[in-house]
Amino acid sequence: MSIIDKSGTFEFAGHTVKRMGYGAMQLAGPGVFGPPRDPKAAEQVLHAAMEAGINHIDTSDFYGPHVTNQIIRKALHPYQDDLLIVTKISARRDETGAWLPAMSPAELTQAVHDNLRNLGLDCLEVVNFRSMHGIHGPAEGSIAEPLSVLADLKKQGLIRHLGLSNVTPTQIREGMGITDIVCVQNQYNLAHRHDDAMIDDLAKQNIAYVPFFPLGGFSPLQSQILSDIAARLELTPMQVALAWLLQRSPNILLIPGTSSVAHLQENIAASGVELSAQTVAELDGVWEAAKAAPAADHH
């Protein structure tokens, strides 16, 4: 049995997926813009993920843009039957690589067709609508108009399931009134736990919660508590942070990204780690310290 099986599985969008998945964002070039320095190495990471039993890949056509989906298609198409590819839409990149909203009906429809073409699919299994009301975190604002566009594309058979990203509890409720929601993808990690109540609420409904920036994102987790615990357990801080997420709630699915096979294997090994109740209690101190720090340090 592969070590990945210890983290269990979750029923997600009609698929039984391993809770340790893979995020494809880092397959693009620096700043998630342009092609990677070594396209062959990017393909090797995807092959290694499949060989390790990973069957959930998170991607987007605005990574690159278009780059990661084209690499996924080149490396893995035709796709194995149990592979679930999840994509997200509603943003675009300008010529400098800046992230801009793309939530008009025409832009959303074009994005679905771009994803289908670049991934080589006839239907997208899961599309996450990423709210761009807030660029670097959720902000209130109606998502009814853009989500209704996607619900129509779902009725046309171009999308099988819909999820939400970068959203508030109010937006989730609004979304659920428009269409079935199979997952929520928000920022969440040891030092950023604003969604604690949301995760518990979604778990009761068997809805997947997929944390992005599980290791801190553009500002990596910096915590003496985490570093000390990792040293004691002879693990990397990232492995402890991922293991904590897997223990936090059974509906949490992980999509850590990497462009390195060695780093991929390190991440996968975290799914075989069981943290004691005492260690989990110690790790709660990371969030307590983050809340006590100046607001600017929270993001």
Phi and psi in degrees as GROMACS dihedral restraints (atoms count N, CA, C in turn):
[ dihedral_restraints ]
;  ai    aj    ak    al  type     phi  dphi    fc
    3     4     5     6     1   -70.6    20    10
    4     5     6     7     1   148.0    20    10
    6     7     8     9     1   -59.5    20    10
    7     8     9    10     1   -26.8    20    10
    9    10    11    12     1   -62.9    20    10
   10    11    12    13     1   -26.3    20    10
   12    13    14    15     1   -64.5    20    10
   13    14    15    16     1   -21.7    20    10
   15    16    17    18     1   -65.2    20    10
   16    17    18    19     1   -21.7    20    10
   18    19    20    21     1   -82.5    20    10
   19    20    21    22     1    -5.9    20    10
   21    22    23    24     1    80.2    20    10
   22    23    24    25     1  -175.6    20    10
   24    25    26    27     1  -129.5    20    10
   25    26    27    28     1   170.4    20    10
   27    28    29    30     1  -145.0    20    10
   28    29    30    31     1   139.4    20    10
   30    31    32    33     1   -81.0    20    10
   31    32    33    34     1   113.5    20    10
   33    34    35    36     1  -135.7    20    10
   34    35    36    37     1   116.4    20    10
   36    37    38    39     1    53.4    20    10
   37    38    39    40     1    41.7    20    10
   39    40    41    42     1    78.6    20    10
   40    41    42    43     1     6.1    20    10
   42    43    44    45     1  -119.1    20    10
   43    44    45    46     1   146.6    20    10
   45    46    47    48     1   -93.8    20    10
   46    47    48    49     1   105.5    20    10
   48    49    50    51     1  -108.1    20    10
   49    50    51    52     1   145.9    20    10
   51    52    53    54     1   -64.8    20    10
   52    53    54    55     1   142.3    20    10
   54    55    56    57     1   -72.2    20    10
   55    56    57    58     1   -18.2    20    10
   57    58    59    60     1   -96.2    20    10
   58    59    60    61     1   106.9    20    10
   60    61    62    63     1  -106.7    20    10
   61    62    63    64     1  -158.6    20    10
   63    64    65    66     1  -140.5    20    10
   64    65    66    67     1   131.3    20    10
   66    67    68    69     1  -100.0    20    10
   67    68    69    70     1   127.4    20    10
   69    70    71    72     1   -89.2    20    10
   70    71    72    73     1     0.2    20    10
   72    73    74    75     1   -52.8    20    10
   73    74    75    76     1   -41.2    20    10
   75    76    77    78     1   -77.5    20    10
   76    77    78    79     1     1.5    20    10
   78    79    80    81     1   -75.0    20    10
   79    80    81    82     1   -18.4    20    10
   81    82    83    84     1   -80.0    20    10
   82    83    84    85     1  -177.0    20    10
   84    85    86    87     1   -76.1    20    10
   85    86    87    88     1  -173.9    20    10
   87    88    89    90     1   -55.8    20    10
   88    89    90    91     1   137.2    20    10
   90    91    92    93     1    70.5    20    10
   91    92    93    94     1    19.7    20    10
   93    94    95    96     1    57.3    20    10
   94    95    96    97     1    36.5    20    10
   96    97    98    99     1  -135.6    20    10
   97    98    99   100     1   131.6    20    10
   99   100   101   102     1    77.6    20    10
  100   101   102   103     1   179.8    20    10
  102   103   104   105     1   -78.1    20    10
  103   104   105   106     1   158.6    20    10
  105   106   107   108     1   -71.2    20    10
  106   107   108   109     1   158.7    20    10
  108   109   110   111     1   -62.4    20    10
  109   110   111   112     1   -36.8    20    10
  111   112   113   114     1  -130.0    20    10
  112   113   114   115     1    88.1    20    10
  114   115   116   117     1   -57.5    20    10
  115   116   117   118     1   -35.6    20    10
  117   118   119   120     1   -62.9    20    10
  118   119   120   121     1   -39.9    20    10
  120   121   122   123     1   -64.4    20    10
  121   122   123   124     1   -37.1    20    10
  123   124   125   126     1   -62.5    20    10
  124   125   126   127     1   -42.5    20    10
  126   127   128   129     1   -64.9    20    10
  127   128   129   130     1   -37.3    20    10
  129   130   131   132     1   -62.6    20    10
  130   131   132   133     1   -37.7    20    10
  132   133   134   135     1   -62.4    20    10
  133   134   135   136     1   -42.9    20    10
  135   136   137   138     1   -64.3    20    10
  136   137   138   139     1   -42.2    20    10
  138   139   140   141     1   -62.8    20    10
  139   140   141   142     1   -40.4    20    10
  141   142   143   144     1   -65.0    20    10
  142   143   144   145     1   -37.1    20    10
  144   145   146   147     1   -63.7    20    10
  145   146   147   148     1   -43.3    20    10
  147   148   149   150     1   -64.3    20    10
  148   149   150   151     1   -42.8    20    10
  150   151   152   153     1   -63.6    20    10
  151   152   153   154     1   -28.9    20    10
  153   154   155   156     1   -81.3    20    10
  154   155   156   157     1    -4.9    20    10
  156   157   158   159     1    97.5    20    10
  157   158   159   160     1     2.4    20    10
  159   160   161   162     1   -65.1    20    10
  160   161   162   163     1   134.2    20    10
  162   163   164   165     1  -135.1    20    10
  163   164   165   166     1    25.8    20    10
  165   166   167   168     1  -140.2    20    10
  166   167   168   169     1   112.6    20    10
  168   169   170   171     1  -115.3    20    10
  169   170   171   172     1   130.9    20    10
  171   172   173   174     1  -105.1    20    10
  172   173   174   175     1   131.0    20    10
  174   175   176   177     1  -146.9    20    10
  175   176   177   178     1  -176.0    20    10
  177   178   179   180     1  -164.0    20    10
  178   179   180   181     1   148.6    20    10
  180   181   182   183     1   -77.7    20    10
  181   182   183   184     1   -11.3    20    10
  183   184   185   186     1   -89.8    20    10
  184   185   186   187     1     6.3    20    10
  186   187   188   189     1   -83.7    20    10
  187   188   189   190     1   109.2    20    10
  189   190   191   192     1   126.1    20    10
  190   191   192   193     1   -60.7    20    10
  192   193   194   195     1   -70.1    20    10
  193   194   195   196     1   159.8    20    10
  195   196   197   198     1    74.9    20    10
  196   197   198   199     1   -19.2    20    10
  198   199   200   201     1   -62.2    20    10
  199   200   201   202     1   -51.9    20    10
  201   202   203   204     1   -64.7    20    10
  202   203   204   205     1   -41.3    20    10
  204   205   206   207     1   -63.4    20    10
  205   206   207   208     1   -37.5    20    10
  207   208   209   210     1   -68.2    20    10
  208   209   210   211     1   -35.2    20    10
  210   211   212   213     1   -68.0    20    10
  211   212   213   214     1   -42.3    20    10
  213   214   215   216     1   -59.8    20    10
  214   215   216   217     1   -44.8    20    10
  216   217   218   219     1   -63.3    20    10
  217   218   219   220     1   -45.6    20    10
  219   220   221   222     1   -62.6    20    10
  220   221   222   223     1   -39.8    20    10
  222   223   224   225     1   -79.9    20    10
  223   224   225   226     1   -36.7    20    10
  225   226   227   228     1  -119.4    20    10
  226   227   228   229     1   -11.7    20    10
  228   229   230   231     1   -80.4    20    10
  229   230   231   232     1   134.5    20    10
  231   232   233   234     1   -72.0    20    10
  232   233   234   235     1   140.9    20    10
  234   235   236   237     1   -78.0    20    10
  235   236   237   238     1   146.9    20    10
  237   238   239   240     1   -65.6    20    10
  238   239   240   241     1   150.9    20    10
  240   241   242   243     1   -58.6    20    10
  241   242   243   244     1   -34.3    20    10
  243   244   245   246     1   -92.8    20    10
  244   245   246   247     1     5.3    20    10
  246   247   248   249     1   -80.9    20    10
  247   248   249   250     1   125.9    20    10
  249   250   251   252     1  -105.5    20    10
  250   251   252   253     1   115.8    20    10
  252   253   254   255     1  -102.8    20    10
  253   254   255   256     1   122.2    20    10
  255   256   257   258     1  -111.4    20    10
  256   257   258   259     1   131.1    20    10
  258   259   260   261     1  -123.1    20    10
  259   260   261   262     1   168.6    20    10
  261   262   263   264     1  -136.3    20    10
  262   263   264   265     1   151.2    20    10
  264   265   266   267     1  -138.1    20    10
  265   266   267   268     1   173.3    20    10
  267   268   269   270     1   110.9    20    10
  268   269   270   271     1     6.8    20    10
  270   271   272   273     1  -129.2    20    10
  271   272   273   274     1   162.5    20    10
  273   274   275   276     1  -142.2    20    10
  274   275   276   277     1   169.0    20    10
  276   277   278   279     1  -116.0    20    10
  277   278   279   280     1   140.5    20    10
  279   280   281   282     1   -90.4    20    10
  280   281   282   283     1  -174.9    20    10
  282   283   284   285     1   -67.9    20    10
  283   284   285   286     1   -15.2    20    10
  285   286   287   288     1   -94.0    20    10
  286   287   288   289     1    -5.9    20    10
  288   289   290   291     1    95.4    20    10
  289   290   291   292     1     0.8    20    10
  291   292   293   294     1   -63.9    20    10
  292   293   294   295     1   150.6    20    10
  294   295   296   297     1   -94.7    20    10
  295   296   297   298     1   122.1    20    10
  297   298   299   300     1  -126.5    20    10
  298   299   300   301     1   149.3    20    10
  300   301   302   303     1   -62.9    20    10
  301   302   303   304     1   145.3    20    10
  303   304   305   306     1  -144.2    20    10
  304   305   306   307     1    70.9    20    10
  306   307   308   309     1  -112.2    20    10
  307   308   309   310     1     9.3    20    10
  309   310   311   312     1   -73.6    20    10
  310   311   312   313     1   157.3    20    10
  312   313   314   315     1   -53.3    20    10
  313   314   315   316     1   -42.6    20    10
  315   316   317   318     1   -65.1    20    10
  316   317   318   319     1   -42.2    20    10
  318   319   320   321     1   -67.6    20    10
  319   320   321   322     1   -40.3    20    10
  321   322   323   324     1   -66.3    20    10
  322   323   324   325     1   -42.9    20    10
  324   325   326   327     1   -64.0    20    10
  325   326   327   328     1   -43.3    20    10
  327   328   329   330     1   -61.6    20    10
  328   329   330   331     1   -40.3    20    10
  330   331   332   333     1   -63.4    20    10
  331   332   333   334     1   -40.2    20    10
  333   334   335   336     1   -62.4    20    10
  334   335   336   337     1   -45.0    20    10
  336   337   338   339     1   -66.4    20    10
  337   338   339   340     1   -36.5    20    10
  339   340   341   342     1   -63.5    20    10
  340   341   342   343     1   -44.0    20    10
  342   343   344   345     1   -62.3    20    10
  343   344   345   346     1   -43.9    20    10
  345   346   347   348     1   -59.3    20    10
  346   347   348   349     1   -46.2    20    10
  348   349   350   351     1   -67.0    20    10
  349   350   351   352     1   -48.6    20    10
  351   352   353   354     1   -71.2    20    10
  352   353   354   355     1   -28.3    20    10
  354   355   356   357     1   -89.2    20    10
  355   356   357   358     1   -13.2    20    10
  357   358   359   360     1    72.2    20    10
  358   359   360   361     1    42.3    20    10
  360   361   362   363     1  -121.1    20    10
  361   362   363   364     1   156.2    20    10
  363   364   365   366     1   -93.9    20    10
  364   365   366   367     1   -21.8    20    10
  366   367   368   369     1  -148.7    20    10
  367   368   369   370     1   135.9    20    10
  369   370   371   372     1   -88.2    20    10
  370   371   372   373     1   124.2    20    10
  372   373   374   375     1   -63.6    20    10
  373   374   375   376     1   -49.9    20    10
  375   376   377   378     1  -137.3    20    10
  376   377   378   379     1   128.0    20    10
  378   379   380   381     1  -118.1    20    10
  379   380   381   382     1   123.0    20    10
  381   382   383   384     1   -91.7    20    10
  382   383   384   385     1   126.6    20    10
  384   385   386   387     1   -85.1    20    10
  385   386   387   388     1   117.2    20    10
  387   388   389   390     1   -94.4    20    10
  388   389   390   391     1   114.0    20    10
  390   391   392   393     1   -65.2    20    10
  391   392   393   394     1   130.0    20    10
  393   394   395   396     1  -106.0    20    10
  394   395   396   397     1    17.7    20    10
  396   397   398   399     1   -61.7    20    10
  397   398   399   400     1   -34.6    20    10
  399   400   401   402     1  -122.4    20    10
  400   401   402   403     1   128.7    20    10
  402   403   404   405     1   -75.1    20    10
  403   404   405   406     1   -46.4    20    10
  405   406   407   408     1  -113.6    20    10
  406   407   408   409     1    35.9    20    10
  408   409   410   411     1   157.7    20    10
  409   410   411   412     1   158.4    20    10
  411   412   413   414     1   -62.9    20    10
  412   413   414   415     1   146.3    20    10
  414   415   416   417     1  -144.2    20    10
  415   416   417   418     1   142.7    20    10
  417   418   419   420     1   -64.5    20    10
  418   419   420   421     1   154.7    20    10
  420   421   422   423     1   152.7    20    10
  421   422   423   424     1   144.4    20    10
  423   424   425   426     1   -66.0    20    10
  424   425   426   427     1   138.6    20    10
  426   427   428   429     1  -111.5    20    10
  427   428   429   430     1    10.1    20    10
  429   430   431   432     1   -61.2    20    10
  430   431   432   433     1   -45.3    20    10
  432   433   434   435     1   -64.4    20    10
  433   434   435   436     1   -53.8    20    10
  435   436   437   438     1   -66.0    20    10
  436   437   438   439     1   -37.0    20    10
  438   439   440   441     1   -67.9    20    10
  439   440   441   442     1   -32.1    20    10
  441   442   443   444     1   -65.2    20    10
  442   443   444   445     1   -34.9    20    10
  444   445   446   447     1   -60.4    20    10
  445   446   447   448     1   -45.6    20    10
  447   448   449   450     1   -69.2    20    10
  448   449   450   451     1   -35.5    20    10
  450   451   452   453     1   -62.3    20    10
  451   452   453   454     1   -36.0    20    10
  453   454   455   456     1   -67.1    20    10
  454   455   456   457     1   -41.1    20    10
  456   457   458   459     1   -65.3    20    10
  457   458   459   460     1   -31.4    20    10
  459   460   461   462     1   -65.6    20    10
  460   461   462   463     1   -43.2    20    10
  462   463   464   465     1   -63.0    20    10
  463   464   465   466     1   -31.0    20    10
  465   466   467   468     1   -76.7    20    10
  466   467   468   469     1    -8.5    20    10
  468   469   470   471     1    91.0    20    10
  469   470   471   472     1     9.7    20    10
  471   472   473   474     1   -86.6    20    10
  472   473   474   475     1   -20.5    20    10
  474   475   476   477     1  -131.4    20    10
  475   476   477   478     1   137.3    20    10
  477   478   479   480     1   -92.7    20    10
  478   479   480   481     1   -41.7    20    10
  480   481   482   483     1  -139.8    20    10
  481   482   483   484     1   153.8    20    10
  483   484   485   486     1  -121.6    20    10
  484   485   486   487     1   145.1    20    10
  486   487   488   489     1  -131.8    20    10
  487   488   489   490     1   177.7    20    10
  489   490   491   492     1  -128.1    20    10
  490   491   492   493     1   149.7    20    10
  492   493   494   495     1  -139.8    20    10
  493   494   495   496     1   146.0    20    10
  495   496   497   498     1    61.3    20    10
  496   497   498   499     1    46.8    20    10
  498   499   500   501     1  -123.8    20    10
  499   500   501   502     1   161.9    20    10
  501   502   503   504     1   -98.5    20    10
  502   503   504   505     1   165.4    20    10
  504   505   506   507     1   -56.5    20    10
  505   506   507   508     1   -37.1    20    10
  507   508   509   510     1   -62.5    20    10
  508   509   510   511     1   -42.1    20    10
  510   511   512   513     1   -68.5    20    10
  511   512   513   514     1   -34.1    20    10
  513   514   515   516     1   -63.2    20    10
  514   515   516   517     1   -46.0    20    10
  516   517   518   519     1   -61.1    20    10
  517   518   519   520     1   -41.9    20    10
  519   520   521   522     1   -62.3    20    10
  520   521   522   523     1   -44.2    20    10
  522   523   524   525     1   -61.7    20    10
  523   524   525   526     1   -40.9    20    10
  525   526   527   528     1   -66.1    20    10
  526   527   528   529     1   -21.2    20    10
  528   529   530   531     1   -78.9    20    10
  529   530   531   532     1   -12.7    20    10
  531   532   533   534     1  -102.7    20    10
  532   533   534   535     1   -39.1    20    10
  534   535   536   537     1  -159.5    20    10
  535   536   537   538     1   164.1    20    10
  537   538   539   540     1   -66.1    20    10
  538   539   540   541     1   136.4    20    10
  540   541   542   543     1  -112.3    20    10
  541   542   543   544     1   122.6    20    10
  543   544   545   546     1   -99.3    20    10
  544   545   546   547     1   -14.5    20    10
  546   547   548   549     1  -160.2    20    10
  547   548   549   550     1   157.5    20    10
  549   550   551   552     1  -127.4    20    10
  550   551   552   553     1   131.8    20    10
  552   553   554   555     1  -121.7    20    10
  553   554   555   556     1   105.6    20    10
  555   556   557   558     1  -130.3    20    10
  556   557   558   559     1   168.1    20    10
  558   559   560   561     1   -72.4    20    10
  559   560   561   562     1   130.5    20    10
  561   562   563   564     1  -161.9    20    10
  562   563   564   565     1   133.2    20    10
  564   565   566   567     1  -165.0    20    10
  565   566   567   568     1  -177.1    20    10
  567   568   569   570     1   -52.7    20    10
  568   569   570   571     1   -33.8    20    10
  570   571   572   573     1  -104.2    20    10
  571   572   573   574     1     6.8    20    10
  573   574   575   576     1  -144.6    20    10
  574   575   576   577     1    82.4    20    10
  576   577   578   579     1  -114.5    20    10
  577   578   579   580     1    35.5    20    10
  579   580   581   582     1   -64.9    20    10
  580   581   582   583     1   -20.6    20    10
  582   583   584   585     1   -95.9    20    10
  583   584   585   586     1    16.2    20    10
  585   586   587   588     1   -51.6    20    10
  586   587   588   589     1   -50.8    20    10
  588   589   590   591     1   -66.2    20    10
  589   590   591   592     1   -38.2    20    10
  591   592   593   594     1   -61.4    20    10
  592   593   594   595     1   -43.6    20    10
  594   595   596   597     1   -59.7    20    10
  595   596   597   598     1   -45.2    20    10
  597   598   599   600     1   -64.7    20    10
  598   599   600   601     1   -38.5    20    10
  600   601   602   603     1   -66.1    20    10
  601   602   603   604     1   -43.5    20    10
  603   604   605   606     1   -66.7    20    10
  604   605   606   607     1   -35.4    20    10
  606   607   608   609     1   -60.0    20    10
  607   608   609   610     1   -38.2    20    10
  609   610   611   612     1   -64.0    20    10
  610   611   612   613     1   -25.3    20    10
  612   613   614   615     1   -99.7    20    10
  613   614   615   616     1     6.9    20    10
  615   616   617   618     1    56.9    20    10
  616   617   618   619     1    37.0    20    10
  618   619   620   621     1  -102.2    20    10
  619   620   621   622     1   131.6    20    10
  621   622   623   624     1   -68.1    20    10
  622   623   624   625     1   141.5    20    10
  624   625   626   627     1  -117.8    20    10
  625   626   627   628     1   122.0    20    10
  627   628   629   630     1  -117.2    20    10
  628   629   630   631     1   101.0    20    10
  630   631   632   633     1   -73.2    20    10
  631   632   633   634     1   128.6    20    10
  633   634   635   636     1   -95.9    20    10
  634   635   636   637     1   159.1    20    10
  636   637   638   639     1    54.3    20    10
  637   638   639   640     1    49.5    20    10
  639   640   641   642     1   -63.5    20    10
  640   641   642   643     1   -18.7    20    10
  642   643   644   645     1  -114.4    20    10
  643   644   645   646     1    18.6    20    10
  645   646   647   648     1   104.5    20    10
  646   647   648   649     1   -19.8    20    10
  648   649   650   651     1    74.4    20    10
  649   650   651   652     1  -133.7    20    10
  651   652   653   654     1   -67.9    20    10
  652   653   654   655     1   -21.6    20    10
  654   655   656   657     1  -116.7    20    10
  655   656   657   658     1    89.6    20    10
  657   658   659   660     1   -55.3    20    10
  658   659   660   661     1   148.3    20    10
  660   661   662   663     1   -51.9    20    10
  661   662   663   664     1   124.6    20    10
  663   664   665   666     1  -122.3    20    10
  664   665   666   667     1   107.9    20    10
  666   667   668   669     1  -150.2    20    10
  667   668   669   670     1   123.5    20    10
  669   670   671   672     1   -64.9    20    10
  670   671   672   673     1   -35.7    20    10
  672   673   674   675     1   -59.4    20    10
  673   674   675   676     1   -48.9    20    10
  675   676   677   678     1   -63.0    20    10
  676   677   678   679     1   -44.7    20    10
  678   679   680   681     1   -62.4    20    10
  679   680   681   682     1   -41.8    20    10
  681   682   683   684     1   -65.4    20    10
  682   683   684   685     1   -43.6    20    10
  684   685   686   687     1   -64.8    20    10
  685   686   687   688     1   -42.8    20    10
  687   688   689   690     1   -61.1    20    10
  688   689   690   691     1   -43.2    20    10
  690   691   692   693     1   -62.2    20    10
  691   692   693   694     1   -40.9    20    10
  693   694   695   696     1   -64.8    20    10
  694   695   696   697     1   -37.1    20    10
  696   697   698   699     1   -89.4    20    10
  697   698   699   700     1    -1.9    20    10
  699   700   701   702     1    58.6    20    10
  700   701   702   703     1    44.5    20    10
  702   703   704   705     1  -127.1    20    10
  703   704   705   706     1   168.5    20    10
  705   706   707   708     1   -83.0    20    10
  706   707   708   709     1   155.0    20    10
  708   709   710   711     1   -54.6    20    10
  709   710   711   712     1   -37.2    20    10
  711   712   713   714     1   -64.6    20    10
  712   713   714   715     1   -38.7    20    10
  714   715   716   717     1   -64.4    20    10
  715   716   717   718     1   -40.9    20    10
  717   718   719   720     1   -64.5    20    10
  718   719   720   721     1   -42.4    20    10
  720   721   722   723     1   -63.1    20    10
  721   722   723   724     1   -39.5    20    10
  723   724   725   726     1   -70.7    20    10
  724   725   726   727     1   -41.8    20    10
  726   727   728   729     1   -61.8    20    10
  727   728   729   730     1   -39.0    20    10
  729   730   731   732     1   -61.8    20    10
  730   731   732   733     1   -42.8    20    10
  732   733   734   735     1   -61.8    20    10
  733   734   735   736     1   -42.1    20    10
  735   736   737   738     1   -63.9    20    10
  736   737   738   739     1   -33.1    20    10
  738   739   740   741     1   -83.5    20    10
  739   740   741   742     1   -17.6    20    10
  741   742   743   744     1   -63.2    20    10
  742   743   744   745     1   -42.0    20    10
  744   745   746   747     1  -163.7    20    10
  745   746   747   748     1   141.4    20    10
  747   748   749   750     1   -67.9    20    10
  748   749   750   751     1   -15.0    20    10
  750   751   752   753     1   -93.0    20    10
  751   752   753   754     1     3.6    20    10
  753   754   755   756     1   -82.5    20    10
  754   755   756   757     1   124.2    20    10
  756   757   758   759     1  -112.6    20    10
  757   758   759   760     1   132.8    20    10
  759   760   761   762     1  -100.2    20    10
  760   761   762   763     1   142.4    20    10
  762   763   764   765     1  -135.0    20    10
  763   764   765   766     1    51.7    20    10
  765   766   767   768     1   -61.6    20    10
  766   767   768   769     1   141.2    20    10
  768   769   770   771     1  -107.8    20    10
  769   770   771   772     1   150.9    20    10
  771   772   773   774     1  -162.0    20    10
  772   773   774   775     1   155.2    20    10
  774   775   776   777     1  -108.7    20    10
  775   776   777   778     1    15.3    20    10
  777   778   779   780     1  -124.5    20    10
  778   779   780   781     1   130.9    20    10
  780   781   782   783     1   -63.0    20    10
  781   782   783   784     1   -40.5    20    10
  783   784   785   786     1   -62.3    20    10
  784   785   786   787     1   -42.0    20    10
  786   787   788   789     1   -67.9    20    10
  787   788   789   790     1   -38.2    20    10
  789   790   791   792     1   -57.5    20    10
  790   791   792   793     1   -45.9    20    10
  792   793   794   795     1   -65.8    20    10
  793   794   795   796     1   -35.3    20    10
  795   796   797   798     1   -61.8    20    10
  796   797   798   799     1   -45.6    20    10
  798   799   800   801     1   -61.8    20    10
  799   800   801   802     1   -44.9    20    10
  801   802   803   804     1   -61.7    20    10
  802   803   804   805     1   -38.4    20    10
  804   805   806   807     1   -61.3    20    10
  805   806   807   808     1   -26.6    20    10
  807   808   809   810     1   -62.6    20    10
  808   809   810   811     1   -24.5    20    10
  810   811   812   813     1   -73.8    20    10
  811   812   813   814     1    -9.5    20    10
  813   814   815   816     1   -98.6    20    10
  814   815   816   817     1     5.8    20    10
  816   817   818   819     1   -95.0    20    10
  817   818   819   820     1   131.2    20    10
  819   820   821   822     1  -113.9    20    10
  820   821   822   823     1   123.4    20    10
  822   823   824   825     1   -93.7    20    10
  823   824   825   826     1   137.6    20    10
  825   826   827   828     1   -71.0    20    10
  826   827   828   829     1   160.8    20    10
  828   829   830   831     1   -59.1    20    10
  829   830   831   832     1   -35.6    20    10
  831   832   833   834     1   -65.8    20    10
  832   833   834   835     1   -42.3    20    10
  834   835   836   837     1   -65.1    20    10
  835   836   837   838     1   -41.7    20    10
  837   838   839   840     1   -60.7    20    10
  838   839   840   841     1   -41.8    20    10
  840   841   842   843     1   -63.0    20    10
  841   842   843   844     1   -40.0    20    10
  843   844   845   846     1   -62.8    20    10
  844   845   846   847     1   -40.9    20    10
  846   847   848   849     1   -67.1    20    10
  847   848   849   850     1   -23.0    20    10
  849   850   851   852     1   -59.0    20    10
  850   851   852   853     1   -23.9    20    10
  852   853   854   855     1   -64.7    20    10
  853   854   855   856     1   -23.1    20    10
  855   856   857   858     1   -64.5    20    10
  856   857   858   859     1   -43.5    20    10
  858   859   860   861     1   -69.8    20    10
  859   860   861   862     1   -40.0    20    10
  861   862   863   864     1   -59.8    20    10
  862   863   864   865     1   -42.0    20    10
  864   865   866   867     1   -67.6    20    10
  865   866   867   868     1   -39.0    20    10
  867   868   869   870     1   -64.4    20    10
  868   869   870   871     1   -39.8    20    10
  870   871   872   873     1   -66.8    20    10
  871   872   873   874     1   -31.4    20    10
  873   874   875   876     1   -79.7    20    10
  874   875   876   877     1   -17.2    20    10
  876   877   878   879     1   -77.1    20    10
  877   878   879   880     1   163.8    20    10
  879   880   881   882     1   -55.4    20    10
  880   881   882   883     1   148.6    20    10
  882   883   884   885     1   -54.9    20    10
  883   884   885   886     1   -33.3    20    10
  885   886   887   888     1   -63.3    20    10
  886   887   888   889     1   -22.7    20    10
  888   889   890   891     1   -82.3    20    10
  889   890   891   892     1    -7.0    20    10
  891   892   893   894     1   -78.8    20    10
  892   893   894   895     1   -13.8    20    10
